[in-house]
Amino acid sequence: MSFTFEHHDPETYRRKARIISLAMAGQLIVFGLIFSQLLVAAFGSSLWLNALGVFLGLLVTSLTFAVLRERPWMTEMRYVWQLKHHLSRLSGYLSTLRRETEQGNHVALHLLTAYHQGMAQLAELNGRTLDDDAELLGERARIGRLREERGLPERVEGFDPNDLSAFRKS
């Protein structure tokens, strides 16, 4: 399944992320307290019953958000979760992708470009900058030059995570 980069408004994403985080925390607290109180009332006071109540609250909160994940108002959250997942996978192959890019592998160059583009987008969505890592900036510039030399566009539309199977994890 191919991953395609999408544009999302950073302010909208951050606002929704704050609201959803607060809702999740509130729901966890309420359900944890309810389950703990029910268990203590039914079986007597115990640290283990309180812990079980909190665990059940966590389980119900997780199930609730698993069901709500497909709702249209969760589009930005779903996209960022997918982006983070793919960036995490790509980061495991970075040294191999760097080595293969230097040897002229076009697929490795595409994946490395997608990694840097995804990291930049994630930083933008979270309201951060990538200006503090000189090595990362140097690599991005080097990739840009390689793409320009090969007549490739500066940006990629997306990537296929299955392309990683051609490389060994570093």
C-alpha positions as CSV (number, residue, x, y, z in Angstrom):
1,M,0.0,0.0,0.0
2,S,1.5,3.3,-1.1
3,F,1.7,6.3,1.2
4,T,0.9,9.7,-0.4
5,F,1.8,13.0,1.1
6,E,-1.2,15.2,1.9
7,H,-1.4,18.9,2.8
8,H,-3.0,19.7,6.2
9,D,-3.2,23.0,7.9
10,P,-0.8,23.0,10.9
11,E,-3.0,25.2,13.0
12,T,-6.0,23.0,12.5
13,Y,-3.9,19.9,13.2
14,R,-2.5,21.3,16.5
15,R,-5.9,22.5,17.6
16,K,-7.5,19.1,17.0
17,A,-4.6,17.3,18.6
18,R,-4.9,19.4,21.8
19,I,-8.7,18.8,21.9
20,I,-8.4,15.1,21.2
21,S,-5.6,14.7,23.8
22,L,-7.6,16.4,26.4
23,A,-10.6,14.3,25.6
24,M,-8.6,11.1,25.8
25,A,-7.1,12.0,29.1
26,G,-10.4,13.0,30.5
27,Q,-12.1,9.9,29.3
28,L,-9.3,7.7,30.8
29,I,-9.6,9.5,34.1
30,V,-13.4,9.1,34.2
31,F,-13.5,5.5,33.1
32,G,-10.5,4.6,35.4
33,L,-12.3,6.1,38.4
34,I,-15.6,4.5,37.5
35,F,-14.2,1.0,37.0
36,S,-12.0,1.3,40.2
37,Q,-14.9,2.4,42.3
38,L,-17.1,-0.4,40.9
39,L,-14.5,-3.0,41.6
40,V,-13.8,-1.7,45.1
41,A,-17.5,-1.6,45.9
42,A,-18.0,-5.1,44.7
43,F,-14.9,-6.8,46.0
44,G,-13.4,-4.6,48.7
45,S,-10.5,-2.2,48.8
46,S,-7.3,-3.4,47.1
47,L,-4.4,-1.8,45.2
48,W,-4.7,-4.5,42.5
49,L,-8.4,-3.8,42.0
50,N,-7.7,-0.1,41.6
51,A,-5.0,-0.9,39.1
52,L,-7.4,-3.2,37.3
53,G,-9.9,-0.4,37.2
54,V,-7.4,1.9,35.6
55,F,-6.4,-0.8,33.1
56,L,-10.1,-1.3,32.2
57,G,-10.4,2.5,31.8
58,L,-7.4,2.5,29.5
59,L,-8.9,-0.4,27.5
60,V,-12.3,1.3,27.0
61,T,-10.6,4.6,26.1
62,S,-8.4,2.8,23.5
63,L,-11.4,1.0,22.0
64,T,-13.4,4.2,21.9
65,F,-10.7,6.0,19.9
66,A,-10.1,2.9,17.7
67,V,-13.8,3.1,16.7
68,L,-13.7,6.9,16.3
69,R,-10.4,6.8,14.3
70,E,-12.3,6.5,10.9
71,R,-14.5,9.6,11.5
72,P,-14.0,12.5,9.1
73,W,-13.0,14.9,11.9
74,M,-10.0,12.6,12.7
75,T,-8.5,12.9,9.2
76,E,-5.5,15.0,10.3
77,M,-4.8,12.7,13.3
78,R,-5.0,9.6,11.1
79,Y,-2.7,11.1,8.6
80,V,-0.1,12.1,11.2
81,W,-0.2,8.6,12.8
82,Q,0.4,7.0,9.4
83,L,3.2,9.5,8.6
84,K,4.9,8.8,12.0
85,H,4.6,5.1,11.4
86,H,6.2,5.3,7.9
87,L,9.0,7.6,9.1
88,S,9.7,5.2,11.9
89,R,10.1,2.3,9.4
90,L,12.2,4.4,7.1
91,S,14.5,5.5,10.0
92,G,15.5,1.9,10.5
93,Y,17.0,1.8,7.0
94,L,18.7,5.2,6.9
95,S,22.3,4.1,6.9
96,T,21.6,1.6,4.1
97,L,19.6,4.1,2.1
98,R,22.4,6.7,2.5
99,R,25.0,4.2,1.3
100,E,22.8,3.0,-1.7
101,T,22.0,6.6,-2.6
102,E,25.7,7.4,-2.9
103,Q,26.1,4.4,-5.1
104,G,23.4,5.7,-7.5
105,N,20.4,3.7,-6.4
106,H,17.3,5.7,-7.6
107,V,14.9,3.8,-5.2
108,A,17.1,4.6,-2.2
109,L,17.2,8.3,-3.3
110,H,13.4,8.4,-3.6
111,L,13.0,6.8,-0.2
112,L,15.5,9.1,1.4
113,T,13.8,12.1,-0.2
114,A,10.5,10.9,1.2
115,Y,12.0,10.5,4.7
116,H,13.3,14.1,4.7
117,Q,10.1,15.5,3.2
118,G,8.1,13.6,5.8
119,M,10.3,14.8,8.7
120,A,9.9,18.4,7.4
121,Q,6.2,18.1,7.2
122,L,5.9,16.5,10.6
123,A,8.0,19.4,12.1
124,E,5.8,21.9,10.3
125,L,2.6,20.3,11.6
126,N,3.9,20.3,15.1
127,G,5.1,23.9,14.9
128,R,8.8,23.0,15.2
129,T,11.8,23.7,13.0
130,L,14.6,21.4,11.7
131,D,17.2,24.2,11.7
132,D,19.0,22.9,14.8
133,D,20.5,19.8,13.1
134,A,23.3,20.9,10.7
135,E,24.0,17.3,9.6
136,L,20.3,16.8,8.6
137,L,20.2,20.1,6.7
138,G,23.4,19.1,4.9
139,E,22.0,15.8,3.9
140,R,18.8,17.4,2.7
141,A,20.8,19.8,0.5
142,R,22.9,16.9,-0.8
143,I,19.8,15.0,-1.7
144,G,18.4,18.1,-3.4
145,R,21.5,18.4,-5.5
146,L,21.5,14.8,-6.5
147,R,17.8,15.0,-7.5
148,E,18.6,18.2,-9.6
149,E,21.6,16.5,-11.3
150,R,19.3,13.6,-12.3
151,G,16.6,15.8,-13.5
152,L,14.2,14.7,-10.8
153,P,11.7,17.0,-9.1
154,E,12.6,18.4,-5.7
155,R,9.7,16.8,-4.0
156,V,8.1,13.4,-4.1
157,E,4.3,12.7,-4.1
158,G,4.7,9.7,-1.8
159,F,6.4,6.3,-1.6
160,D,5.7,2.6,-1.5
161,P,6.9,1.2,1.9
162,N,7.3,-2.2,0.2
163,D,10.3,-0.7,-1.6
164,L,12.1,-1.1,1.7
165,S,12.2,-4.9,1.2
166,A,15.0,-4.4,-1.3
167,F,17.3,-3.1,1.4
168,R,18.7,-4.5,4.6
169,K,17.9,-2.9,7.9
170,S,20.8,-1.0,9.4
